[in-house]
Amino acid sequence: MKKSEETNENIVERAVVFCPIEKNEDKDCQFAEIERLCFSAGLEVVKIFSQGIDAFNRRTIMGKGKVEEIKLFLSENPCDTLVMDYQLTGSQLRNLSEELGVKVIDRILLIIDIFALNAKSSEGKIEVKLAQNRYLLTRLSSLQGSFGRFGGKGAGMRGPGETKIELDRRKLEKEIVSLQAEIEKIKASRKQNRILRQKNGIKSVVLGGYTNAGKSSLFNLLTKENIYADDKLFATLDTTSRRLFLGDGKFCLLTDTVGFISKLPHELVESFSATLEEVSSADLILHIVDVSDKFFNKNIEITNKILDDLGATKNRIVVLNKCDLLQKPIEIKENQILFSVKNKTNLDKLKELIGQCLED
């Protein structure tokens, strides 16, 4: 690769963000989440715009006045991308792109893009590709050629499904069927592993929680592994399982899996069904929470709802991680434990709790 090309690849995309605010929604929480998502996708957020959802415009989501406000801002502060913290139709993506003269990506495509960046295993790549194809299929006719005007690189353009806008609907549908067949093979293989595990009396413990709560770091600490962990949303995408020794010759199977987020796109839930089945079939859930996050109570609610929707066991331990960063004491409920991966706070107590919960 030439040096000039390499430099261009390393340039961070500048983005403006638009957040439609729903009634009773925590505005600050929504802003913080979408900003972290953008950061994880390699986007530099220059400014966040917002508007009440009651100003909904079917053509562009935002009102005409807001479109003009953003257009004026972009004329004075050139950016590459507009990120819409909302699920858009293909025509809405195209309309906004034509109005503002920049690439437009919505919340779903942003999250799929982050998944595409972090998928390392063949299974993860299949699941991401399936999610991308499902997303594009319903928007193909409206999006045809619209992204191409902005170079076909950067956020929203990555991953194994990035060229699918150029394919016709029939070929896209054919590939989706093929990918679904691959997912079913993965499901069948995992089902056989679960049957064998249950036959041998091996209990399954799954790490769940809001993304970037420290699941992978805790997994590494408990199993003495060294899987990838980073301070970004969805840094760990691929499922990893290892034995966790609990003492007295006892052990369980500990699994680290994908993190959760509010308004988890159904395209991802459906495409990652094989991965999420690990959560729904577990004997115990370790619900990991970043207790240093000022929105941690909201994150607990989000994760609990997703776990309940997945049919996960109610046998759960809420691990309040990063307690070393707490500025003041907090109330600890019955199924919760303060923990710090960094300082190994309550490590033995957590293992003891896991053993107790698996025996009940």
C-alpha positions in Angstrom: 0.0 0.0 0.0 1.3 3.4 -0.9 2.0 5.8 2.0 -0.6 8.3 0.8 -3.2 5.6 0.6 -2.3 4.5 4.1 -2.6 8.0 5.5 -6.1 8.4 4.0 -7.2 5.1 5.6 -6.3 6.5 9.0 -8.2 9.7 8.7 -11.1 9.9 11.2 -14.5 10.7 9.7 -16.2 13.8 11.1 -19.8 13.4 11.8 -22.9 15.3 13.1 -25.6 13.3 14.9 -29.3 13.8 15.1 -31.3 12.4 18.0 -35.1 12.3 17.9 -36.1 12.5 21.6 -39.1 10.4 22.6 -41.3 11.3 25.5 -39.9 10.4 28.9 -36.5 9.5 27.2 -33.4 10.5 29.2 -31.8 12.9 26.7 -28.3 12.9 28.3 -28.3 9.1 28.4 -29.2 8.9 24.7 -26.5 11.4 23.8 -23.9 9.6 25.7 -24.8 6.2 24.1 -24.8 7.4 20.5 -21.6 9.3 21.0 -19.9 6.1 22.3 -21.3 4.2 19.3 -19.9 6.7 16.9 -16.5 6.6 18.7 -16.5 2.8 18.4 -17.1 3.1 14.6 -14.2 5.5 14.2 -16.3 8.7 14.0 -15.5 12.0 15.5 -18.7 13.6 16.7 -18.6 17.4 15.9 -22.1 18.2 17.1 -25.3 16.6 18.3 -28.7 17.9 17.2 -32.0 16.9 18.7 -35.7 17.4 18.3 -38.8 16.1 20.0 -40.3 13.1 18.2 -43.6 15.0 18.0 -42.0 17.0 15.1 -41.8 13.8 13.1 -41.6 14.3 9.3 -42.2 11.2 7.3 -39.8 12.3 4.5 -36.8 13.1 6.7 -37.8 12.3 10.3 -36.7 15.8 11.4 -38.6 19.0 10.7 -37.8 21.3 7.8 -36.4 23.9 10.1 -34.0 21.3 11.6 -32.9 20.2 8.1 -32.0 23.8 7.3 -30.2 24.3 10.7 -28.0 21.2 10.0 -27.4 22.2 6.4 -26.2 25.7 7.6 -23.9 24.1 10.2 -22.4 21.7 7.6 -21.7 24.6 5.2 -19.7 26.2 7.9 -18.3 23.0 9.5 -17.7 20.4 6.7 -18.4 16.8 7.9 -18.4 13.5 6.1 -21.4 11.8 7.7 -24.8 12.4 9.4 -25.7 9.7 11.9 -29.4 9.4 12.7 -30.1 7.8 16.1 -33.2 6.2 14.6 -34.2 3.4 12.2 -34.7 4.9 8.7 -36.2 3.5 5.5 -34.2 3.6 2.3 -36.1 6.6 1.0 -35.5 8.5 4.2 -31.8 7.8 4.0 -31.7 8.9 0.4 -33.8 12.1 1.0 -31.6 13.2 3.9 -28.4 12.5 1.9 -29.8 14.6 -1.1 -30.9 17.4 1.2 -27.6 17.7 3.1 -25.1 16.5 0.6 -23.4 14.0 3.0 -23.5 10.3 3.6 -26.3 9.4 6.0 -26.3 6.2 8.2 -29.0 5.3 10.7 -28.6 3.6 14.1 -29.0 0.1 12.8 -26.3 0.5 10.1 -24.0 2.1 12.6 -24.2 -0.8 15.0 -23.9 -3.4 12.2 -20.8 -1.5 11.1 -19.2 -1.8 14.5 -20.0 -5.5 14.5 -18.4 -5.7 11.1 -15.2 -4.1 12.5 -15.0 -6.5 15.4 -16.1 -9.9 13.8 -13.0 -12.1 13.8 -14.3 -15.7 13.6 -16.0 -17.2 10.6 -19.2 -17.6 12.6 -19.2 -13.9 13.6 -18.6 -12.8 10.0 -21.5 -15.0 8.8 -23.8 -13.4 11.4 -22.7 -9.9 10.5 -23.0 -10.5 6.8 -26.6 -11.9 7.3 -27.5 -8.8 9.3 -26.1 -6.5 6.6 -27.9 -8.3 3.9 -31.2 -8.2 5.7 -30.8 -4.5 6.3 -30.0 -3.8 2.7 -32.7 -6.1 1.3 -35.6 -3.9 2.6 -33.8 -0.7 1.4 -32.1 -1.8 -1.8 -34.2 0.0 -4.4 -34.1 3.3 -2.5 -30.4 3.1 -1.7 -29.1 2.0 -5.1 -26.2 4.2 -5.9 -26.8 6.7 -3.1 -23.8 5.7 -0.9 -21.5 5.3 -4.0 -21.5 9.1 -4.3 -19.5 9.3 -1.1 -16.7 6.9 -1.9 -17.9 3.6 -0.5 -15.5 3.7 2.5 -15.7 4.4 6.2 -18.6 4.0 8.6 -21.5 2.0 7.2 -19.4 0.7 4.3 -17.4 -2.0 6.0 -17.6 -5.7 6.5 -18.2 -8.8 4.3 -21.6 -7.4 3.0 -20.3 -4.0 2.0 -20.7 -4.5 -1.8 -24.3 -5.8 -1.6 -25.9 -2.5 -2.7 -24.6 -3.3 -6.1 -26.4 -6.6 -6.3 -29.9 -7.2 -7.4 -32.6 -8.3 -5.0 -32.7 -11.9 -6.3 -29.0 -12.4 -5.7 -29.3 -10.8 -2.2 -32.2 -13.1 -1.3 -30.3 -16.1 -2.5 -27.3 -15.2 -0.3 -29.5 -14.7 2.7 -31.0 -18.2 2.4 -27.4 -19.6 2.1 -26.3 -17.6 5.2 -29.4 -18.8 7.2 -28.5 -22.4 6.3 -25.0 -21.8 7.7 -26.5 -20.3 10.9 -28.7 -23.4 11.3 -25.7 -25.6 11.1 -24.0 -23.6 13.8 -27.2 -23.9 15.9 -27.3 -27.7 15.4 -23.7 -28.0 16.4 -24.1 -26.0 19.6 -27.3 -27.9 20.5 -25.3 -31.1 20.3 -22.6 -29.6 22.5 -25.3 -28.5 25.1 -26.8 -32.0 25.1 -23.4 -33.5 25.7 -22.6 -31.0 28.4 -25.9 -31.6 30.2 -25.4 -35.4 29.9 -22.0 -34.9 31.7 -23.5 -32.6 34.3 -21.5 -29.6 33.3 -23.2 -26.3 34.3 -23.2 -23.3 31.9 -22.5 -19.7 33.1 -22.8 -16.9 30.6 -21.5 -13.3 31.0 -24.2 -10.9 30.0 -24.7 -7.1 30.3 -24.6 -3.8 28.7 -21.8 -3.5 26.2 -18.4 -2.2 27.5 -19.2 -3.1 31.1 -16.1 -5.2 31.5 -17.3 -8.7 30.5 -14.2 -9.7 28.6 -11.9 -8.4 31.3 -13.8 -10.4 33.9 -13.7 -13.5 31.7 -9.9 -13.2 31.4 -9.6 -12.8 35.1 -11.7 -15.8 36.0 -10.3 -18.1 33.4 -6.8 -16.8 33.1 -7.3 -16.3 29.4 -6.2 -13.3 27.3 -9.1 -12.7 24.9 -9.4 -9.2 23.3 -10.9 -6.4 25.5 -11.0 -2.7 24.7 -12.8 0.4 26.0 -15.2 0.5 23.1 -18.8 -0.7 22.5 -19.0 -4.2 21.1 -15.2 -4.6 21.2 -15.8 -8.4 21.8 -18.2 -9.9 19.3 -17.2 -13.6 19.0 -18.4 -16.1 21.6 -15.7 -17.7 23.7 -16.1 -20.6 26.3 -13.6 -21.9 28.8 -13.7 -23.9 32.0 -14.0 -22.0 35.3 -12.7 -23.9 38.3 -14.6 -23.2 41.5 -12.6 -25.2 43.9 -13.0 -28.7 45.5 -12.6 -30.2 42.0 -15.7 -28.4 40.8 -15.9 -26.4 37.5 -18.4 -24.9 35.1 -18.3 -23.7 31.5 -18.0 -19.9 31.4 -19.0 -18.1 28.1 -18.3 -14.6 27.1 -20.7 -13.3 24.4 -21.9 -10.1 22.7 -22.9 -7.2 24.8 -26.3 -5.5 24.8 -27.5 -2.0 24.1 -30.8 -0.1 24.2 -33.1 -0.6 21.1 -31.1 -3.6 20.0 -32.0 -3.9 16.2 -34.1 -6.9 15.4 -31.8 -7.6 12.4 -29.0 -8.3 14.9 -31.2 -10.4 17.2 -32.3 -12.6 14.3 -28.9 -12.8 12.7 -27.1 -13.6 16.0 -29.7 -16.1 17.1 -27.1 -18.9 17.3 -24.9 -16.7 19.6 -27.9 -15.5 21.7 -29.1 -19.1 22.3 -26.0 -19.5 24.5 -27.6 -16.8 26.8 -31.1 -18.3 26.8 -29.8 -21.9 27.6 -27.4 -20.9 30.4 -27.9 -22.2 34.0 -26.6 -18.9 35.4 -26.2 -15.4 34.1 -23.5 -13.1 35.4 -25.0 -9.7 34.7 -22.0 -7.4 34.5 -22.6 -3.7 35.2 -20.2 -0.8 34.9 -21.1 0.8 38.2 -19.0 3.9 37.5 -21.3 4.8 34.6 -23.7 7.4 35.9 -26.5 5.7 33.8 -25.7 2.3 35.3 -29.3 1.8 36.7 -30.7 2.5 33.2 -28.2 0.0 31.7 -29.4 -2.6 34.2 -33.0 -2.1 33.1 -32.1 -2.4 29.5 -30.1 -5.6 30.0 -32.8 -7.2 32.2 -35.4 -6.6 29.5 -33.3 -8.1 26.8 -32.5 -11.1 29.0 -36.2 -11.6 29.8 -37.1 -11.3 26.1 -34.5 -14.0 25.3 -36.0 -16.3 27.9 -32.8 -16.3 30.0 -32.9 -17.9 33.4 -33.8 -15.8 36.4 -30.8 -17.3 38.2 -28.6 -14.2 37.9 -25.8 -12.5 39.8 -25.4 -8.8 39.2 -21.7 -8.0 39.2 -21.2 -4.3 39.9 -17.9 -4.0 38.2 -15.4 -1.0 38.5 -16.3 -0.4 42.1 -12.8 1.1 42.5 -14.1 4.1 40.6 -17.1 4.8 42.8 -17.1 8.3 44.3 -19.7 7.5 47.0 -21.4 4.4 48.5 -24.4 2.8 46.7 -27.1 0.5 47.8 -26.3 -3.2 47.2 -29.3 -5.5 46.6 -29.7 -9.1 47.4 -28.4 -10.6 44.1 -25.7 -8.0 43.6 -22.0 -8.0 44.5 -19.4 -5.1 44.3 -16.5 -6.1 42.2 -13.3 -4.7 40.6 -11.5 -6.6 37.8 -8.6 -4.1 38.2 -8.1 -4.7 42.0 -9.6 -8.3 42.0 -12.1 -7.0 44.7 -14.4 -9.8 45.9 -12.9 -12.4 43.5 -13.1 -15.3 45.9 -16.6 -14.2 47.0 -17.8 -14.1 43.4 -16.6 -17.7 42.8 -18.3 -18.8 46.0 -21.6 -17.2 44.9 -21.4 -18.8 41.5 -20.9 -22.2 43.1 -23.9 -21.6 45.4 -26.2 -20.5 42.6 -25.3 -23.5 40.5 -26.2 -25.9 43.4 -29.6 -24.3 44.1 
